[in-house]
Amino acid sequence: MHIRLATAHDISETATLSVSAFADDELLEWMYPQRAAYPAHYRAAFLLRYQERFWSPNFFFYVAETDEGDEDWSGAAEVVGYATWSRRGNSEVAKRWRRSQYSWRATVEVALLQIEEWYSDTIKADKSLDYGKREKFRAAASADFEDVDEMWKLNNLATDPRFQHRGVGGMLIAWGQEQARRENVCVGLTASKVGQGVYRKKGFRMYGELPCPGFISVPMMIWEPEGKEGAWGLYRDSKQKGVVR
């Protein structure tokens, strides 16, 4: 098994994979209360989101793909996990990462996808979604890690349930940790209840809680390079408005 940059052809697979991978995700269950009744709408939400992230220069989209000889090899390479990363900050390093993704085609694709999202939201096309709850979460998430100037953010991580507990997630996490180690910055993420154990095994610790009105607080976790432990504050030290650490 190996990881590689995603291609446009992978996005449909990641959307399908997400439906099963996040079957027990409490935040998505809250935001998409009708996902069982409208499964096609629910999958389409993942598809649009990941199309935008694939084309946006602000995101780095990696997939885990099977190799011949792997357990459960199907006879053809399969995408069995994915991660989306973003490099936050205004340093030259952060800007260089974002410039590396820029293209005119990407600019056009993102603009078209944003129009599609705007139209879908205007007519409330997604019957699986509670639009009010989504906006509450987006407002809360806009303030995540606002007191960290430079960091790598793990925005999404999922593994096909058939391939869980085989190190797929660890491979995808390790990519971002290696970039952060080289640049001497931290890695941040928001975690589900299920995901917290996985991240702790990979060296992450609690950083704070992101309050979301109408929903339980969303845990925020960070990983710090060796020798920088505690450099981003302890759990109890937060001065960030609305965040308990």
PAZAPA-4460 file (N, C-alpha, C; in steps of 0.05 Angstrom, whole numbers, plus 32768, in hexadecimal, padded with zeros to 4 digits):
% residues 245
    n_x    n_y    n_z   ca_x   ca_y   ca_z    c_x    c_y    c_z   seq   type   mol
   8011   7FE8   8000   8000   8000   8000   8012   8019   8000     1      M     A
   8009   802D   7FF2   8018   8046   7FF1   8005   805E   7FF1     2      H     A
   8010   8075   7FF5   8000   808E   7FF3   800B   809E   7FDC     3      I     A
   7FF9   80AD   7FD0   8000   80BE   7FB9   7FEC   80D6   7FB8     4      R     A
   7FF4   80EA   7FA9   7FE1   8100   7FA4   7FC8   80F6   7F96     5      L     A
   7FB1   8100   7F9E   7F98   80F8   7F91   7F97   8103   7F74     6      A     A
   7F88   80F6   7F64   7F81   8100   7F49   7F63   8106   7F48     7      T     A
   7F5B   8114   7F34   7F3E   811A   7F31   7F2D   8101   7F31     8      A     A
   7F38   80EB   7F26   7F29   80D2   7F24   7F25   80C5   7F3F     9      H     A
   7F35   80CD   7F53   7F32   80C0   7F6E   7F1B   80CC   7F7E    10      D     A
   7F12   80E3   7F77   7EFF   80F2   7F89   7EE5   80E3   7F8D    11      I     A
   7EDB   80D7   7F77   7EC2   80C8   7F7A   7EC5   80B1   7F8E    12      S     A
   7EDD   80A3   7F8D   7EE2   808D   7F9F   7EE3   8097   7FBC    13      E     A
   7EF0   80AE   7FC0   7EF2   80B8   7FDB   7ED6   80C0   7FE7    14      T     A
   7EC5   80CA   7FD6   7EA9   80D0   7FDF   7E9B   80B7   7FE7    15      A     A
   7E9D   80A2   7FD7   7E8F   8089   7FDE   7E9B   807D   7FF7    16      T     A
   7EB5   807E   7FF9   7EC3   8073   8011   7EBB   8082   802A    17      L     A
   7EB6   809D   8028   7EAF   80AD   803F   7E95   80A4   804C    18      S     A
   7E82   809D   803B   7E68   8095   8046   7E6A   807E   8059    19      V     A
   7E7A   806A   8053   7E7D   8053   8065   7E91   8059   807B    20      S     A
   7EA6   8068   8075   7EBA   806E   808A   7EB0   807F   80A0    21      A     A
   7E9C   8091   809A   7E92   80A3   80AE   7E76   809B   80B7    22      F     A
   7E70   8082   80B5   7E55   8078   80BD   7E4E   807E   80DA    23      A     A
   7E62   807F   80EB   7E5D   8083   8108   7E67   809E   8111    24      D     A
   7E6C   80B0   80FF   7E76   80CB   8107   7E60   80DC   8112    25      D     A
   7E64   80E4   812C   7E4E   80F2   813A   7E49   810D   812F    26      E     A
   7E5D   811B   8125   7E59   8136   811A   7E49   8135   8100    27      L     A
   7E51   8122   80EF   7E42   8120   80D5   7E26   8116   80DA    28      L     A
   7E22   8105   80ED   7E07   80FC   80F4   7DF6   8113   80FD    29      E     A
   7E02   8126   810B   7DF3   813E   8115   7DED   8150   80FD    30      W     A
   7E01   8155   80EC   7DFD   8168   80D6   7DEC   815C   80BF    31      M     A
   7DED   8142   80BC   7DDE   8135   80A6   7DCA   8121   80B2    32      Y     A
   7DB5   812B   80BF   7DA3   8119   80CD   7D92   8107   80BA    33      P     A
   7D90   810F   80A1   7D81   80FF   808D   7D93   80F0   807A    34      Q     A
   7DAB   80EA   8082   7DBE   80DD   8070   7DB5   80C1   8069    35      R     A
   7DA8   80B3   807B   7D9E   8098   8074   7D87   8099   8060    36      A     A
   7D77   80AE   8062   7D60   80B0   8050   7D68   80BA   8034    37      A     A
   7D7E   80CA   8033   7D88   80D5   8019   7DA5   80CF   8015    38      Y     A
   7DAC   80B5   8012   7DC9   80AE   8010   7DD7   80BA   7FF8    39      P     A
   7DC9   80BE   7FE1   7DD5   80CA   7FCA   7DDC   80E7   7FCF    40      A     A
   7DCB   80F5   7FDD   7DD1   8111   7FE4   7DE9   8113   7FF7    41      H     A
   7DEA   8100   800A   7DFF   8100   801D   7E1A   80FB   800F    42      Y     A
   7E1B   80E8   7FFD   7E34   80E2   7FEF   7E3B   80FA   7FDD    43      R     A
   7E27   8107   7FD1   7E2D   811E   7FBF   7E3A   8135   7FCF    44      A     A
   7E33   8137   7FE8   7E3F   814C   7FF9   7E5D   8147   7FFC    45      A     A
   7E65   812E   8000   7E81   8127   8001   7E8F   812D   7FE7    46      F     A
   7E81   8125   7FD1   7E8D   8128   7FB7   7E93   8145   7FB0    47      L     A
   7E80   8157   7FB5   7E84   8173   7FB0   7E9A   817F   7FC2    48      L     A
   7E9A   8178   7FDB   7EAE   8182   7FEE   7ECA   817A   7FE5    49      R     A
   7ECD   8161   7FDD   7EE8   8157   7FD6   7EF0   815F   7FBA    50      Y     A
   7EDD   8165   7FA9   7EE5   8171   7F8F   7EF1   818C   7F94    51      Q     A
   7EE4   819C   7FA5   7EEE   81B7   7FAC   7F0A   81B5   7FB8    52      E     A
   7F0E   81A2   7FCA   7F27   81A0   7FD8   7F3D   8195   7FC5    53      R     A
   7F35   8184   7FB2   7F49   817A   7F9F   7F53   8191   7F8E    54      F     A
   7F42   81A3   7F85   7F4B   81B8   7F73   7F56   81D0   7F81    55      W     A
   7F4F   81D4   7F9A   7F58   81EC   7FA8   7F76   81EB   7FAE    56      S     A
   7F85   8201   7FA9   7FA1   8201   7FAF   7FA7   8201   7FCD    57      P     A
   7F92   8205   7FDD   7F96   8205   7FFA   7F96   81E9   8007    58      N     A
   7F90   81D5   7FF7   7F8E   81BA   8002   7FA0   81A7   7FF3    59      F     A
   7FAA   8193   8001   7FBB   817E   7FF6   7FAE   8163   7FFC    60      F     A
   7FA6   8156   7FE6   7F95   813F   7FE7   7FA5   8125   7FE1    61      F     A
   7FA7   8114   7FF5   7FB6   80FB   7FF2   7FA4   80E3   7FF5    62      Y     A
   7FA9   80CE   7FE6   7F9A   80B5   7FE9   7FAD   809E   7FEF    63      V     A
   7FA2   808A   7FFD   7FB1   8070   8001   7FA6   805C   7FED    64      A     A
   7FB8   804F   7FDF   7FB0   803D   7FCA   7FBD   8021   7FCE    65      E     A
   7FAE   800C   7FC9   7FB8   7FF1   7FCD   7FCD   7FEA   7FB7    66      T     A
   7FDE   7FD7   7FBF   7FF2   7FCC   7FAD   7FEE   7FAE   7FA9    67      D     A
   7FF6   7FA4   7F93   7FF6   7F87   7F8F   8006   7F7A   7FA5    68      E     A
   7FFB   7F65   7FB1   8008   7F58   7FC8   7FFC   7F60   7FE2    69      G     A
   7FED   7F76   7FE3   7FE0   7F7D   7FFC   7FCA   7F69   8003    70      D     A
   7FC4   7F67   801D   7FAD   7F56   8025   7F94   7F62   8019    71      E     A
   7F83   7F50   800F   7F6A   7F57   8002   7F6E   7F66   7FE8    72      D     A
   7F85   7F61   7FDB   7F89   7F6D   7FC0   7F73   7F63   7FAD    73      W     A
   7F66   7F75   7FA0   7F4F   7F6F   7F8F   7F56   7F69   7F72    74      S     A
   7F6F   7F6D   7F6B   7F78   7F69   7F50   7F7C   7F84   7F42    75      G     A
   7F74   7F9A   7F4F   7F78   7FB5   7F45   7F7C   7FC8   7F5C    76      A     A
   7F8C   7FDD   7F58   7F91   7FF0   7F6D   7F77   7FFD   7F76    77      A     A
   7F73   8000   7F90   7F5C   800D   7F9C   7F64   8023   7FAE    78      E     A
   7F55   8039   7FAE   7F58   804E   7FC2   7F4A   8045   7FDB    79      V     A
   7F59   8043   7FF1   7F4E   8038   800A   7F50   804C   8021    80      V     A
   7F59   8064   801B   7F5A   8079   8030   7F63   8093   8023    81      G     A
   7F5E   80A9   8032   7F67   80C3   8027   7F6A   80D6   803E    82      Y     A
   7F79   80EB   8039   7F7C   8101   804B   7F7E   811B   803C    83      A     A
   7F72   8130   8047   7F76   814B   803B   7F84   815C   8050    84      T     A
   7F98   816A   8047   7FA9   817B   8058   7FA8   8198   804E    85      W     A
   7FAD   81AA   8060   7FB1   81C6   8058   7FC8   81D1   8068    86      S     A
   7FD8   81E3   805B   7FEE   81F0   8068   7FE6   820C   806F    87      R     A
   7FE1   8211   8089   7FD8   822C   8092   7FF0   823D   8099    88      R     A
   7FEC   8257   8095   8001   826A   809D   8008   827D   8087    89      G     A
   8017   8292   808E   801F   82A6   807B   803D   82A6   8076    90      N     A
   804B   8292   807F   8068   8290   807B   806D   828A   805D    91      S     A
   8086   828E   8055   808D   8288   8039   8089   826B   8033    92      E     A
   808F   825A   8047   808C   823D   8044   806E   8236   803E    93      V     A
   805C   8242   804E   8040   823D   8049   8036   8247   802E    94      A     A
   803F   825E   8027   8037   826A   800D   8042   8259   7FF6    95      K     A
   805A   824E   7FF9   8066   823E   7FE4   8056   8224   7FE0    96      R     A
   804D   8218   7FF6   803C   8200   7FF3   8023   8207   7FE3    97      W     A
   8016   821D   7FE9   7FFD   8224   7FDC   8003   822B   7FBE    98      R     A
   8018   8239   7FB9   801F   823F   7F9D   8024   8226   7F8D    99      R     A
   802E   8212   7F99   8035   81F9   7F8B   801C   81EC   7F7F   100      S     A
   8005   81F2   7F8A   7FEC   81E6   7F81   7FDC   81F7   7F6D   101      Q     A
   7FE6   820F   7F68   7FD6   8222   7F59   7FD7   821B   7F3B   102      Y     A
   7FC0   821E   7F2E   7FBE   821D   7F10   7FA5   822B   7F08   103      S     A
   7FA4   8234   7EEF   7F8C   8242   7EE5   7F75   822E   7EE5   104      W     A
   7F7A   8215   7EDD   7F64   8202   7EDD   7F58   81FE   7EF8   105      R     A
   7F69   81FD   7F0D   7F60   81F9   7F28   7F4E   8211   7F30   106      A     A
   7F56   8229   7F28   7F47   8241   7F2F   7F2B   8240   7F23   107      T     A
   7F2A   8237   7F0A   7F10   8235   7EFC   7EFF   821F   7F09   108      V     A
   7F0B   8208   7F0E   7EFC   81F1   7F1A   7EF1   81F9   7F35   109      E     A
   7F00   8206   7F46   7EF7   820E   7F60   7EDF   8222   7F5D   110      V     A
   7EE2   8235   7F4B   7ECC   8248   7F47   7EB2   823B   7F3E   111      A     A
   7EB5   8228   7F2C   7E9D   8219   7F23   7E90   8209   7F39   112      L     A
   7EA1   81FC   7F49   7E97   81EC   7F5F   7E8A   81FD   7F75   113      L     A
   7E95   8215   7F79   7E89   8227   7F8C   7E6D   8231   7F83   114      Q     A
   7E6B   8235   7F69   7E50   823D   7F5E   7E3D   8225   7F62   115      I     A
   7E46   820D   7F5D   7E35   81F6   7F60   7E2C   81F3   7F7E   116      E     A
   7E3F   81F8   7F90   7E38   81F7   7FAD   7E24   820D   7FB4   117      E     A
   7E29   8225   7FAA   7E17   823B   7FAF   7DFA   8235   7FA6   118      W     A
   7DF8   822A   7F8E   7DDE   8224   7F83   7DD0   820E   7F94   119      Y     A
   7DE0   81F9   7F9A   7DD5   81E3   7FAA   7DCB   81ED   7FC5   120      S     A
   7DDB   81FF   7FD2   7DD3   820A   7FEC   7DBA   821C   7FE9   121      D     A
   7DB9   822B   7FD3   7DA2   823D   7FCF   7D88   822E   7FCD   122      T     A
   7D88   8218   7FBF   7D6F   8209   7FBD   7D6D   81F3   7FD1   123      I     A
   7D81   81F1   7FE3   7D82   81DC   7FF8   7D7D   81C0   7FEB   124      K     A
   7D8F   81BB   7FD9   7D8C   81A2   7FC9   7D93   8189   7FDA   125      A     A
   7DA4   818C   7FEE   7DAD   8175   7FFD   7D98   816F   8013   126      D     A
   7D88   815A   800F   7D73   8154   8023   7D7E   8144   803B   127      K     A
   7D97   813C   8039   7DA2   812E   8050   7DAD   8141   8065   128      S     A
   7DB1   815A   805D   7DBF   816E   806E   7DAC   8180   807D   129      L     A
   7DB4   8187   8096   7DA7   819C   80A4   7DB9   81B5   80A0   130      D     A
   7DB0   81C7   808F   7DC0   81DE   8087   7DC7   81F0   809F   131      Y     A
   7DB5   81F3   80B1   7DBA   8204   80C9   7DD1   81F9   80DA   132      G     A
   7DD1   81DF   80DE   7DE6   81D2   80EE   7E01   81D4   80DF   133      K     A
   7E00   81D1   80C5   7E1A   81D4   80B7   7E26   81EF   80BA   134      R     A
   7E15   8204   80B8   7E1F   821F   80BB   7E2A   8224   80D7   135      E     A
   7E1D   8218   80EB   7E27   821B   8107   7E43   820F   8109   136      K     A
   7E46   81F7   80FD   7E60   81EA   80FE   7E75   81FA   80EE   137      F     A
   7E6E   8204   80D7   7E81   8213   80C7   7E8A   822C   80D6   138      R     A
   7E78   8239   80E3   7E7F   8251   80F3   7E92   824A   8109   139      A     A
   7E8D   8234   8117   7E9F   822B   812C   7EBA   8223   8121   140      A     A
   7EBA   8214   810B   7ED3   820A   8100   7EE5   8220   80F4   141      A     A
   7ED9   8237   80ED   7EE9   824D   80E2   7EFC   8258   80F7   142      S     A
   7EF8   8252   8111   7F09   825C   8126   7F1D   8247   8130   143      A     A
   7F1E   822F   8123   7F2F   821B   812E   7F4C   8222   812A   144      D     A
   7F5C   821E   813F   7F79   8224   813F   7F7F   8241   8137   145      F     A
   7F6E   8253   813E   7F72   826F   8136   7F8A   827C   8144   146      E     A
   7F93   826F   815A   7FAB   827A   8168   7FC5   826C   8160   147      D     A
   7FC4   825C   814A   7FDC   824F   8140   7FE2   825B   8125   148      V     A
   7FFA   8268   8123   8001   8277   810B   8008   8265   80F3   149      D     A
   8018   8250   80F9   8022   823F   80E4   801D   8222   80EB   150      E     A
   8011   8213   80D9   800B   81F7   80E0   8003   81E7   80C7   151      M     A
   8003   81CD   80C9   7FF6   81BC   80B6   7FDC   81B3   80C2   152      W     A
   7FC6   81B4   80B3   7FAC   81AC   80BD   7FA3   8193   80AD   153      K     A
   7F9D   817E   80BD   7F91   8166   80B1   7F73   816A   80B1   154      L     A
   7F68   816F   809A   7F4C   8176   8097   7F39   815E   8096   155      N     A
   7F42   814A   8088   7F32   8131   8085   7F44   8119   8085   156      N     A
   7F3B   8104   8091   7F49   80EA   8090   7F35   80D4   8091   157      L     A
   7F36   80C1   807F   7F24   80AB   807E   7F31   8092   8073   158      A     A
   7F29   807B   807E   7F33   8061   8074   7F1B   8050   806E   159      T     A
   7F1C   8042   8058   7F07   802E   8051   7F05   801B   8069   160      D     A
   7EED   8016   8073   7EE9   8004   808A   7EF6   7FE8   8086   161      P     A
   7EF7   7FDF   806D   7F03   7FC5   8067   7F21   7FC5   806C   162      R     A
   7F2D   7FDD   806D   7F4A   7FDE   806F   7F53   7FED   8089   163      F     A
   7F41   7FF0   809C   7F48   7FFC   80B5   7F5A   7FEA   80C5   164      Q     A
   7F6A   7FF6   80D7   7F7D   7FE8   80E8   7F94   7FDB   80D8   165      H     A
   7F9A   7FE6   80C1   7FB0   7FDC   80B1   7FC5   7FF2   80AC   166      R     A
   7FC3   8008   80BA   7FD7   801D   80B7   7FD2   8031   80A1   167      G     A
   7FBA   8030   8095   7FB4   8043   807F   7FB3   805F   8089   168      V     A
   7FA4   8064   809F   7FA2   807F   80AA   7FBD   8089   80B3   169      G     A
   7FCD   8077   80BF   7FE8   807F   80C8   7FFA   8088   80B2   170      G     A
   7FF8   807B   809B   8008   8084   8084   8001   80A0   807B   171      M     A
   7FE7   80A5   807A   7FDD   80BF   8071   7FE3   80D5   8085   172      L     A
   7FE2   80CE   809F   7FE9   80E2   80B4   8007   80E8   80B3   173      I     A
   8017   80D3   80AF   8034   80D6   80AF   803E   80EA   809A   174      A     A
   802F   80EC   8083   8038   80FF   806F   8038   811B   807A   175      W     A
   8022   8123   8087   8021   813E   8092   8034   8142   80A9   176      G     A
   8037   812E   80BA   804A   8130   80D0   8066   8135   80C6   177      Q     A
   806D   8128   80B0   8088   812C   80A5   808C   8148   809A   178      E     A
   8078   8153   808D   807A   816F   8084   807D   8182   809C   179      Q     A
   806D   817D   80B1   806D   818F   80C8   8088   818C   80D7   180      A     A
   8093   8174   80D8   80AD   8170   80E5   80C3   8180   80D6   181      R     A
   80C3   817F   80BC   80D7   818E   80AC   80D4   81AC   80B0   182      R     A
   80BC   81B6   80B3   80B6   81D2   80B5   80B5   81DC   80D2   183      E     A
   80B7   81CA   80E5   80B6   81D1   8101   809C   81DE   8109   184      N     A
   8086   81D4   80FF   806B   81DD   8106   805A   81C6   8110   185      V     A
   8043   81CC   811B   8032   81B7   8126   801E   81AD   8111   186      C     A
   8010   8197   8117   7FFA   818D   8108   7FE1   818F   8119   187      V     A
   7FCC   819A   810E   7FB3   819C   811D   7F9C   818E   810E   188      G     A
   7F88   8186   811E   7F70   8179   8112   7F59   817B   8126   189      L     A
   7F41   8176   811C   7F2A   8172   812E   7F23   8155   812B   190      T     A
   7F1C   8148   8142   7F19   812B   8143   7EFD   8123   814C   191      A     A
   7EF5   810D   8140   7EDC   8100   814A   7EE3   80EF   8162   192      S     A
   7ECF   80E5   8170   7ED5   80D4   8187   7EE5   80BB   817F   193      K     A
   7EDD   80AF   8168   7EEA   8097   815E   7F07   809E   8156   194      V     A
   7F0B   80B5   814A   7F26   80BC   8140   7F3A   80C3   8155   195      G     A
   7F31   80CC   816D   7F44   80D5   8181   7F59   80C0   8189   196      Q     A
   7F50   80A7   818B   7F63   8092   8192   7F78   808D   817D   197      G     A
   7F70   808F   8164   7F83   808C   814E   7F98   80A2   814F   198      V     A
   7F8F   80BB   8153   7FA1   80D1   8153   7FB4   80D1   816B   199      Y     A
   7FAA   80C8   8182   7FBC   80C6   8199   7FD3   80B3   8194   200      R     A
   7FCD   809D   8187   7FE1   8089   8181   7FF6   8095   816E   201      K     A
   7FEF   80A9   815F   8002   80B6   814D   800F   80CF   8159   202      K     A
   800C   80D2   8173   801A   80E7   8181   800B   8101   8185   203      G     A
   7FF1   8102   817D   7FE1   811A   8181   7FD8   811C   819E   204      F     A
   7FD4   8135   81A7   7FC9   813A   81C1   7FB2   814E   81BF   205      R     A
   7FA2   814F   81D4   7F8C   8162   81D5   7F97   817E   81D5   206      M     A
   7F8A   818F   81C6   7F92   81AC   81C4   7F7B   81BE   81CE   207      Y     A
   7F63   81B7   81C7   7F4C   81C8   81CF   7F32   81BB   81C6   208      G     A
   7F1D   81C9   81CA   7F02   81C0   81C2   7EF5   81D7   81B3   209      E     A
   7EEA   81CF   819C   7EDD   81E3   818B   7EBF   81E2   8190   210      L     A
   7EB4   81F7   819E   7E98   81F7   81A4   7E87   81FB   818B   211      P     A
   7E72   81EA   8188   7E60   81EC   8172   7E44   81ED   817D   212      C     A
   7E36   8203   817B   7E1B   8205   8187   7E08   81EF   817E   213      P     A
   7DFC   81E2   8191   7DE9   81CC   818B   7DF6   81B1   8189   214      G     A
   7E11   81B1   818B   7E20   8197   8189   7E35   8197   819E   215      F     A
   7E3E   817F   81A6   7E54   817D   81B9   7E6D   818A   81AD   216      I     A
   7E7E   8193   81BE   7E97   81A0   81B4   7EA7   818C   81A4   217      S     A
   7EB5   8196   8190   7EC5   8185   817E   7EE2   8186   8188   218      V     A
   7EEE   816F   818F   7F0A   816F   8199   7F1D   8179   8184   219      P     A
   7F30   8189   818D   7F46   8192   817C   7F60   8185   8186   220      M     A
   7F70   817A   8175   7F89   816C   817D   7FA0   8177   816C   221      M     A
   7FB8   8176   8178   7FD0   817D   8169   7FE6   8169   816D   222      I     A
   7FF8   8168   815A   8011   8159   815B   8027   816D   8158   223      W     A
   803C   8169   8168   8053   817B   8168   806C   816C   8161   224      E     A
   807E   8179   8151   8097   816B   814B   80A8   8166   8164   225      P     A
   80B9   8152   8162   80CA   814B   8178   80DB   8164   8181   226      E     A
   80DB   8169   819B   80E9   8180   81A6   80D8   8199   81A8   227      G     A
   80C0   8198   819D   80AE   81AF   819E   8095   81A9   81AF   228      K     A
   8095   8194   81BE   807E   818C   81CE   8077   81A3   81E1   229      E     A
   805D   81AB   81E1   8054   81C0   81F3   8058   81DC   81E8   230      G     A
   8065   81DE   81D1   806B   81F9   81C6   8051   8208   81BE   231      A     A
   803C   81F9   81B9   8023   8206   81B1   800F   8207   81C9   232      W     A
   8019   8206   81E1   8008   8209   81F8   7FFE   81EE   8202   233      G     A
   7FF7   81EE   821C   7FEB   81D6   8228   7FCD   81D8   8227   234      L     A
   7FC0   81C2   822B   7FA3   81C0   8229   7F95   81D4   823A   235      Y     A
   7FA0   81DA   8251   7F92   81EC   8264   7F99   8209   8260   236      R     A
   7FAA   820F   824C   7FB4   822A   824A   7FA7   823C   8235   237      D     A
   7F91   8233   8229   7F86   8242   8212   7F7C   825D   821A   238      S     A
   7F83   8270   8209   7F77   828B   820B   7F66   8291   81F3   239      K     A
   7F62   827C   81E2   7F52   827F   81CA   7F34   8282   81D1   240      Q     A
   7F28   8296   81C7   7F0C   829B   81CE   7EFA   8283   81C6   241      K     A
   7EEA   827A   81D9   7ED7   8265   81D3   7EE3   8249   81D3   242      G     A
   7EFD   8247   81D9   7F09   822C   81D8   7F12   8225   81F5   243      V     A
   7F0C   820D   81FD   7F15   8204   8217   7F2C   81F1   8213   244      V     A
   7F42   81F6   8221   7F59   81E4   821E   7F61   81DB   823A   245      R     A
***
